[in-house]
């Protein structure tokens, strides 16, 4: 066999080399493998760490976001010193520090239908480490149309999901979930929270599946949807099959090119409001000072009231709003707020469609209000 490892690499990977399913030949396969991680956040962090440590020869990190302090509770690829820096660049620094014998691409280009094919060119396996439905469908369609296997992961509070999609030999993501769900069913971590350790569990399992694919060992989660419950410490597998009517991998597919079916759940354009539908903290403060009769509606979860609140506000969580609208005066001016303005934008749309006469979204949410008028109160 051609000598492709240095002595330092042999020492580094020695615990792999002693496993019959890996050995020197398997380690060579890992070195020759290329994997693209779309998302360098909660899931991408542990997955990238372990893939780099395992010796995957070529790793790409796609993320156009920057490191925020609120990321550090779970996104272990980043640290305090890298706050404000691009996540892809921060991640590259960490991965090369772990393993200088690999190649890492930091890709800060926005991942969409126009850029996806070019970004993914040259990678064998795609890992979906994103946090929104629209990009998940885009990744799925990309993998089906280009014939690449996909390792999928998702997290929500204490629950994680893992699967492997390969349309050449099994079902794809659309076989299980045919269409992009509406925005109100697309919560993000910033809206709902996530148990900090959960991405570590799911992300390392994603890395496991990716390495199995690269080595050709074990039984990948193809046609299997695994659900992990962190509170109960339980795993549950659901089997599913390729669907003949699938829009992208079925017998008569209708999807032949990539399109951006919707904006990501982090994109406020999903809930575009007119200027008349918005009110700034300063404008609200002036109205309240003038004793104007206004209903303040807080659509955050009750647990968030432990952090901050606006006195006199009515708390109705967004998911309960459709069934509790009758508690509100439809003729009275209503100002809706949440943490940052995304959930409240959805609420404004719901209330307007239900016939409320005057509804406005508090720009920047309660965090913006606190910054201006209650600086001693916590922002989050």
Secondary structure by P-SEA (a helix, b strand, c coil): ccccccaaaaaaaccccccccccaaaaaaaaabbbbbccccaaaaaaaaaaaaacccbbbbbbcccccccccccccccccccccccaaaaaaaaaaaacccbbbbbccccccccccccccccccbbbcccccaaaaaaaaaaaaaabbbbbbbbbcccbbbbbbbbccccccccccccccccccccccccccccccaaaaaaaaaaaaaaaaaaaccccccccbbbbbbccccbbbbbbbccccccccccccccccccccccccccccccccccccccccaaaaaaaaaaccbbbbbbccccccccccccccbbbbccccccccccccccccbbbbbccccaaaaaaaaaaaaacccbbbcccccaaaaaaccccccccc
